[in-house]
Amino acid sequence: MQITTDIKQANKIKELIKKECANYDNGQCILLEIDCPQMNCMYSVLCKYFINSILPLDKELYKQLLPDAEETKELYNKVCQSCNKQFTTDKKNGQYCPKCKDKIKKEKTRLRVQKHRDKCNAF
């Protein structure tokens, strides 16, 4: 999918990258270990991380660049209760990052089942 931009949109994209991108550090892309390719590109959007994670934060720009896209839900920046890392979720009450969510769910299930078994075996 090719997303084309004009000069104003390209400048907004650069501002968003500098403010919000977790992989951007002083002109470098931490993931690619080179200069951020999106910062040098004026007329299209190249970075999938940007499209999926950062672009939805600016709803106006998102609608301009992706008019056919579904309406996105509100995104929330949260801190994981388990590992204390920041993550973004569309759930208002989300407490755990995706990695910890499965671990916590498994542990709660284990405790609930153990409690039930202890109750049944108490007689």
N, CA and C atoms as a LAMMPS dump frame, in Angstrom:
ITEM: TIMESTEP
0
ITEM: NUMBER OF ATOMS
369
ITEM: BOX BOUNDS ff ff ff
-5.0000000000000000e+02 5.0000000000000000e+02
-5.0000000000000000e+02 5.0000000000000000e+02
-5.0000000000000000e+02 5.0000000000000000e+02
ITEM: ATOMS id mol type element x y z
1 1 1 N 0.847 -1.175 0
2 1 2 C 0 0 0
3 1 3 C 0.896 1.244 0
4 2 1 N 0.652 2.113 -0.946
5 2 2 C 1.413 3.352 -1.074
6 2 3 C 0.576 4.512 -0.523
7 3 1 N 1.117 5.242 0.424
8 3 2 C 0.444 6.413 0.975
9 3 3 C 1.238 7.634 0.546
10 4 1 N 0.618 8.49 -0.254
11 4 2 C 1.307 9.694 -0.723
12 4 3 C 0.936 10.885 0.142
13 5 1 N 1.868 11.826 0.259
14 5 2 C 1.667 12.997 1.108
15 5 3 C 2.063 14.262 0.358
16 6 1 N 1.577 15.397 0.886
17 6 2 C 2.055 16.681 0.382
18 6 3 C 3.037 17.256 1.408
19 7 1 N 3.538 18.445 1.174
20 7 2 C 4.567 19.038 2.038
21 7 3 C 4.056 19.248 3.467
22 8 1 N 2.834 19.774 3.621
23 8 2 C 2.286 20.015 4.965
24 8 3 C 2.148 18.71 5.744
25 9 1 N 1.634 17.695 5.07
26 9 2 C 1.472 16.396 5.721
27 9 3 C 2.828 15.797 6.079
28 10 1 N 3.801 15.96 5.188
29 10 2 C 5.147 15.431 5.451
30 10 3 C 5.759 16.102 6.674
31 11 1 N 5.549 17.398 6.829
32 11 2 C 6.064 18.109 8.002
33 11 3 C 5.368 17.655 9.28
34 12 1 N 4.052 17.415 9.197
35 12 2 C 3.317 16.898 10.36
36 12 3 C 3.835 15.512 10.745
37 13 1 N 4.122 14.701 9.726
38 13 2 C 4.64 13.352 9.964
39 13 3 C 5.98 13.429 10.686
40 14 1 N 6.836 14.316 10.248
41 14 2 C 8.147 14.468 10.895
42 14 3 C 7.998 14.905 12.348
43 15 1 N 7.076 15.835 12.618
44 15 2 C 6.829 16.272 13.999
45 15 3 C 6.343 15.099 14.847
46 16 1 N 5.411 14.327 14.296
47 16 2 C 4.893 13.163 15.028
48 16 3 C 6.001 12.164 15.343
49 17 1 N 6.86 11.921 14.382
50 17 2 C 7.959 10.97 14.597
51 17 3 C 8.863 11.46 15.721
52 18 1 N 9.217 12.73 15.681
53 18 2 C 10.107 13.275 16.713
54 18 3 C 9.477 13.213 18.098
55 19 1 N 8.161 13.439 18.192
56 19 2 C 7.48 13.449 19.486
57 19 3 C 7.114 12.06 19.988
58 20 1 N 6.606 11.2 19.088
59 20 2 C 5.938 9.981 19.535
60 20 3 C 6.642 8.664 19.222
61 21 1 N 7.512 8.635 18.246
62 21 2 C 8.092 7.356 17.82
63 21 3 C 9.078 6.814 18.861
64 22 1 N 8.813 5.611 19.31
65 22 2 C 9.672 4.97 20.311
66 22 3 C 10.99 4.499 19.712
67 23 1 N 11.032 4.377 18.399
68 23 2 C 12.231 3.874 17.732
69 23 3 C 13.122 4.989 17.201
70 24 1 N 12.71 6.238 17.375
71 24 2 C 13.456 7.38 16.84
72 24 3 C 14.356 7.96 17.928
73 25 1 N 15.643 8.104 17.609
74 25 2 C 16.579 8.681 18.563
75 25 3 C 17.593 9.54 17.807
76 26 1 N 17.438 10.853 17.888
77 26 2 C 18.358 11.816 17.25
78 26 3 C 18.599 11.502 15.771
79 27 1 N 17.524 11.294 15.027
80 27 2 C 17.641 11.061 13.596
81 27 3 C 17.88 9.615 13.219
82 28 1 N 18.087 8.749 14.183
83 28 2 C 18.366 7.335 13.929
84 28 3 C 17.139 6.476 14.23
85 29 1 N 16.957 5.436 13.437
86 29 2 C 15.935 4.432 13.714
87 29 3 C 16.612 3.316 14.501
88 30 1 N 16.175 3.102 15.721
89 30 2 C 16.791 2.1 16.586
90 30 3 C 16.602 0.692 16.012
91 31 1 N 15.446 0.434 15.415
92 31 2 C 15.191 -0.898 14.856
93 31 3 C 16.096 -1.21 13.672
94 32 1 N 16.257 -0.234 12.79
95 32 2 C 17.047 -0.464 11.58
96 32 3 C 18.523 -0.149 11.759
97 33 1 N 18.855 0.592 12.809
98 33 2 C 20.227 1.021 13.117
99 33 3 C 20.832 1.856 11.987
100 34 1 N 19.985 2.677 11.362
101 34 2 C 20.421 3.622 10.326
102 34 3 C 19.621 4.909 10.509
103 35 1 N 19.897 5.909 9.66
104 35 2 C 19.072 7.116 9.679
105 35 3 C 17.625 6.731 9.406
106 36 1 N 16.704 7.401 10.083
107 36 2 C 15.278 7.114 9.911
108 36 3 C 14.883 7.362 8.456
109 37 1 N 14.475 6.328 7.731
110 37 2 C 14.126 6.505 6.323
111 37 3 C 12.911 7.409 6.125
112 38 1 N 12.013 7.432 7.093
113 38 2 C 10.808 8.253 6.964
114 38 3 C 11.13 9.738 7.039
115 39 1 N 12.167 10.1 7.762
116 39 2 C 12.528 11.512 7.882
117 39 3 C 13.084 12.065 6.568
118 40 1 N 13.634 11.219 5.717
119 40 2 C 14.197 11.654 4.443
120 40 3 C 13.205 11.555 3.292
121 41 1 N 12.044 10.997 3.528
122 41 2 C 11.048 10.789 2.484
123 41 3 C 9.956 11.853 2.6
124 42 1 N 9.777 12.64 1.558
125 42 2 C 8.819 13.746 1.611
126 42 3 C 7.429 13.4 1.071
127 43 1 N 7.333 12.5 0.121
128 43 2 C 6.067 12.339 -0.577
129 43 3 C 5.371 11.002 -0.394
130 44 1 N 5.833 10.197 0.545
131 44 2 C 5.133 8.952 0.842
132 44 3 C 5.47 8.498 2.262
133 45 1 N 4.656 7.591 2.766
134 45 2 C 4.871 7.021 4.091
135 45 3 C 5.407 5.608 3.9
136 46 1 N 6.586 5.342 4.456
137 46 2 C 7.256 4.062 4.254
138 46 3 C 7.144 3.129 5.456
139 47 1 N 7.157 3.68 6.631
140 47 2 C 7.325 2.911 7.864
141 47 3 C 6.004 2.289 8.34
142 48 1 N 5.965 0.96 8.417
143 48 2 C 4.764 0.274 8.886
144 48 3 C 4.502 0.554 10.361
145 49 1 N 5.571 0.666 11.146
146 49 2 C 5.407 0.999 12.564
147 49 3 C 4.714 2.349 12.704
148 50 1 N 5.128 3.315 11.892
149 50 2 C 4.518 4.641 11.933
150 50 3 C 3.039 4.563 11.575
151 51 1 N 2.713 3.843 10.508
152 51 2 C 1.327 3.744 10.044
153 51 3 C 0.443 3.093 11.109
154 52 1 N 0.929 2.03 11.734
155 52 2 C 0.111 1.269 12.683
156 52 3 C 0.078 1.844 14.087
157 53 1 N 1.16 2.469 14.53
158 53 2 C 1.247 2.867 15.935
159 53 3 C 1.206 4.371 16.178
160 54 1 N 1.749 5.15 15.276
161 54 2 C 1.882 6.578 15.539
162 54 3 C 0.841 7.4 14.792
163 55 1 N 0.593 7.063 13.554
164 55 2 C -0.365 7.812 12.745
165 55 3 C -1.752 7.879 13.383
166 56 1 N -2.278 6.815 13.995
167 56 2 C -3.604 6.909 14.625
168 56 3 C -3.683 7.929 15.77
169 57 1 N -2.544 8.356 16.3
170 57 2 C -2.563 9.347 17.372
171 57 3 C -3.008 10.723 16.877
172 58 1 N -2.78 11.031 15.613
173 58 2 C -3.236 12.281 15.006
174 58 3 C -4.414 11.946 14.099
175 59 1 N -5.62 12.059 14.64
176 59 2 C -6.817 11.614 13.931
177 59 3 C -7.042 12.372 12.63
178 60 1 N -6.762 13.658 12.634
179 60 2 C -6.966 14.474 11.437
180 60 3 C -6.049 14.003 10.298
181 61 1 N -4.785 13.837 10.593
182 61 2 C -3.823 13.379 9.596
183 61 3 C -4.135 11.945 9.162
184 62 1 N -4.55 11.129 10.099
185 62 2 C -4.921 9.743 9.808
186 62 3 C -6.05 9.692 8.777
187 63 1 N -7.078 10.524 8.98
188 63 2 C -8.21 10.558 8.045
189 63 3 C -7.794 11.093 6.68
190 64 1 N -6.857 12.037 6.653
191 64 2 C -6.386 12.577 5.379
192 64 3 C -5.62 11.519 4.577
193 65 1 N -4.745 10.8 5.253
194 65 2 C -3.888 9.84 4.559
195 65 3 C -4.575 8.502 4.291
196 66 1 N -5.467 8.113 5.181
197 66 2 C -6.168 6.828 5.038
198 66 3 C -7.676 7.04 5.125
199 67 1 N -8.279 7.647 4.118
200 67 2 C -9.713 7.952 4.195
201 67 3 C -10.589 6.696 4.216
202 68 1 N -10.104 5.591 3.678
203 68 2 C -10.892 4.354 3.63
204 68 3 C -10.74 3.495 4.88
205 69 1 N -9.842 3.886 5.758
206 69 2 C -9.578 3.076 6.953
207 69 3 C -10.768 3.132 7.91
208 70 1 N -10.887 2.074 8.682
209 70 2 C -11.952 2.013 9.68
210 70 3 C -11.704 3.066 10.756
211 71 1 N -12.769 3.483 11.394
212 71 2 C -12.637 4.433 12.497
213 71 3 C -11.908 3.734 13.639
214 72 1 N -10.81 4.311 14.081
215 72 2 C -10.045 3.681 15.153
216 72 3 C -10.625 4.054 16.509
217 73 1 N -10.424 3.176 17.432
218 73 2 C -10.86 3.439 18.795
219 73 3 C -9.853 4.366 19.46
220 74 1 N -10.255 4.915 20.555
221 74 2 C -9.36 5.763 21.344
222 74 3 C -8.184 4.92 21.818
223 75 1 N -6.983 5.46 21.72
224 75 2 C -5.798 4.752 22.198
225 75 3 C -5.351 5.338 23.527
226 76 1 N -4.939 4.481 24.431
227 76 2 C -4.518 4.901 25.76
228 76 3 C -3.082 4.468 26
229 77 1 N -2.287 5.359 26.549
230 77 2 C -0.928 5.018 26.964
231 77 3 C -1.001 4.574 28.416
232 78 1 N -0.534 3.381 28.67
233 78 2 C -0.614 2.794 30.011
234 78 3 C 0.758 2.298 30.448
235 79 1 N 0.873 2.01 31.739
236 79 2 C 2.065 1.387 32.301
237 79 3 C 1.64 0.03 32.847
238 80 1 N 2.336 -1.011 32.431
239 80 2 C 2.006 -2.372 32.835
240 80 3 C 2.162 -2.534 34.344
241 81 1 N 1.159 -3.114 34.982
242 81 2 C 1.181 -3.342 36.427
243 81 3 C 2.218 -4.393 36.825
244 82 1 N 2.577 -5.26 35.894
245 82 2 C 3.496 -6.348 36.19
246 82 3 C 4.959 -5.975 35.944
247 83 1 N 5.261 -5.467 34.736
248 83 2 C 6.658 -5.218 34.376
249 83 3 C 7.028 -3.728 34.346
250 84 1 N 6.059 -2.855 34.568
251 84 2 C 6.251 -1.393 34.602
252 84 3 C 6.73 -0.793 33.28
253 85 1 N 6.475 -1.466 32.166
254 85 2 C 6.82 -0.915 30.854
255 85 3 C 5.6 -0.209 30.279
256 86 1 N 5.848 0.822 29.46
257 86 2 C 4.751 1.528 28.815
258 86 3 C 4.246 0.733 27.62
259 87 1 N 2.93 0.804 27.395
260 87 2 C 2.326 0.183 26.229
261 87 3 C 1.088 0.978 25.842
262 88 1 N 0.628 0.774 24.609
263 88 2 C -0.555 1.459 24.109
264 88 3 C -1.651 0.436 23.9
265 89 1 N -2.861 0.785 24.349
266 89 2 C -3.989 -0.13 24.216
267 89 3 C -5.243 0.654 23.837
268 90 1 N -6.217 -0.051 23.29
269 90 2 C -7.494 0.586 23.001
270 90 3 C -8.501 0.327 24.124
271 91 1 N -8.077 -0.389 25.133
272 91 2 C -8.927 -0.675 26.29
273 91 3 C -8.667 0.352 27.401
274 92 1 N -9.722 0.968 27.888
275 92 2 C -9.565 2.004 28.906
276 92 3 C -9.057 1.425 30.227
277 93 1 N -9.486 0.207 30.539
278 93 2 C -9.115 -0.396 31.82
279 93 3 C -7.966 -1.39 31.71
280 94 1 N -7.267 -1.419 30.582
281 94 2 C -6.154 -2.352 30.406
282 94 3 C -5.059 -2.112 31.431
283 95 1 N -4.629 -3.171 32.106
284 95 2 C -3.619 -3.035 33.153
285 95 3 C -2.283 -3.652 32.772
286 96 1 N -2.284 -4.593 31.831
287 96 2 C -1.078 -5.344 31.535
288 96 3 C -0.721 -5.245 30.054
289 97 1 N 0.574 -5.24 29.766
290 97 2 C 1.049 -5.245 28.387
291 97 3 C 0.718 -6.607 27.778
292 98 1 N 0.746 -6.724 26.455
293 98 2 C 0.388 -8 25.83
294 98 3 C 1.226 -9.19 26.309
295 99 1 N 2.517 -8.969 26.6
296 99 2 C 3.362 -10.073 27.083
297 99 3 C 2.893 -10.567 28.447
298 100 1 N 2.653 -9.629 29.356
299 100 2 C 2.292 -10.002 30.727
300 100 3 C 0.837 -10.443 30.842
301 101 1 N -0.01 -9.974 29.941
302 101 2 C -1.44 -10.271 29.999
303 101 3 C -1.697 -11.769 30.021
304 102 1 N -1.024 -12.509 29.124
305 102 2 C -1.218 -13.954 29.066
306 102 3 C -0.7 -14.64 30.325
307 103 1 N 0.448 -14.181 30.832
308 103 2 C 1.015 -14.772 32.046
309 103 3 C 0.082 -14.571 33.234
310 104 1 N -0.431 -13.361 33.382
311 104 2 C -1.319 -13.039 34.507
312 104 3 C -2.609 -13.847 34.4
313 105 1 N -3.166 -13.933 33.198
314 105 2 C -4.403 -14.697 32.992
315 105 3 C -4.201 -16.163 33.365
316 106 1 N -3.066 -16.728 32.958
317 106 2 C -2.743 -18.125 33.265
318 106 3 C -2.607 -18.333 34.778
319 107 1 N -1.935 -17.398 35.431
320 107 2 C -1.721 -17.498 36.88
321 107 3 C -3.05 -17.387 37.642
322 108 1 N -3.903 -16.46 37.234
323 108 2 C -5.207 -16.307 37.896
324 108 3 C -6.064 -17.556 37.699
325 109 1 N -6.013 -18.124 36.515
326 109 2 C -6.76 -19.358 36.246
327 109 3 C -6.232 -20.489 37.124
328 110 1 N -4.912 -20.594 37.226
329 110 2 C -4.299 -21.638 38.053
330 110 3 C -4.747 -21.509 39.504
331 111 1 N -4.738 -20.278 40.033
332 111 2 C -5.145 -20.063 41.429
333 111 3 C -6.627 -20.365 41.639
334 112 1 N -7.465 -19.96 40.676
335 112 2 C -8.904 -20.201 40.78
336 112 3 C -9.205 -21.701 40.77
337 113 1 N -8.557 -22.435 39.87
338 113 2 C -8.774 -23.873 39.774
339 113 3 C -8.244 -24.573 41.027
340 114 1 N -7.096 -24.125 41.522
341 114 2 C -6.531 -24.716 42.736
342 114 3 C -7.473 -24.502 43.919
343 115 1 N -8.032 -23.301 44.028
344 115 2 C -8.977 -22.99 45.111
345 115 3 C -10.21 -23.882 45.006
346 116 1 N -10.698 -24.061 43.783
347 116 2 C -11.873 -24.913 43.563
348 116 3 C -11.566 -26.37 43.946
349 117 1 N -10.391 -26.855 43.563
350 117 2 C -10.015 -28.234 43.879
351 117 3 C -9.868 -28.435 45.386
352 118 1 N -9.28 -27.439 46.056
353 118 2 C -9.125 -27.522 47.508
354 118 3 C -10.502 -27.556 48.192
355 119 1 N -11.421 -26.794 47.663
356 119 2 C -12.772 -26.746 48.208
357 119 3 C -13.457 -28.099 48.051
358 120 1 N -13.31 -28.717 46.884
359 120 2 C -13.924 -30.012 46.602
360 120 3 C -13.277 -31.143 47.408
361 121 1 N -11.985 -31.045 47.664
362 121 2 C -11.265 -32.095 48.38
363 121 3 C -11.246 -31.88 49.878
364 122 1 N -11.921 -30.859 50.372
365 122 2 C -11.9 -30.536 51.798
366 122 3 C -12.682 -31.547 52.616
367 123 1 N -13.608 -32.274 52.007
368 123 2 C -14.428 -33.215 52.749
369 123 3 C -13.695 -34.454 52.966
